Amino acid sequence: MKKNTDTARKSTRGRAESPTLAIDVGGSGIKAMLLDEQGKAIGNRTRVATPKKATPKAVIGVIRNFAKSIGEFDRVSVGFPGVIKDGLVYSAPNLGKGWSGFELEKTLARRLSARCGWPTMRMSRD
């Protein structure tokens, strides 16, 4: 029997693709866009100014607003302007207070779980 290689992979949410919500947290702006499984843009990039007091609560609030408006996704990728290892922030000198020792990956996954189930998360310093 011939294997059908044209069948699209179904995500855990029943869609034919598994979009990634790509976030770029910067000192002056926070950007978001959806990417397909090959890393190509789906739709337009969205940008808002980084809050003046860019505390963890404020930045996660911005990301949650993006998640509500950008479309469905199964994964999240975050570029972060500081030292981050295994989802834990060690420093973020260009952002506000409260980042040292903050569990960004765990907190963000929990805050986005109502939107998309428990997403696969990847974080890196940008």
Buried (B, 14 or more C-beta within 10 A) or exposed (E): EEEEEEEEEEBEEEBEBBBBBBBBBBEEEBBBBBBEBEEEEBEEEBBEEBBEEBBBEBBBEBBBBBBEEBEBBBBBBBBBBBBBEEBBBEEBEBBBEBBEEBBBBEBBBEBBEEBBEEBBBBBEEE
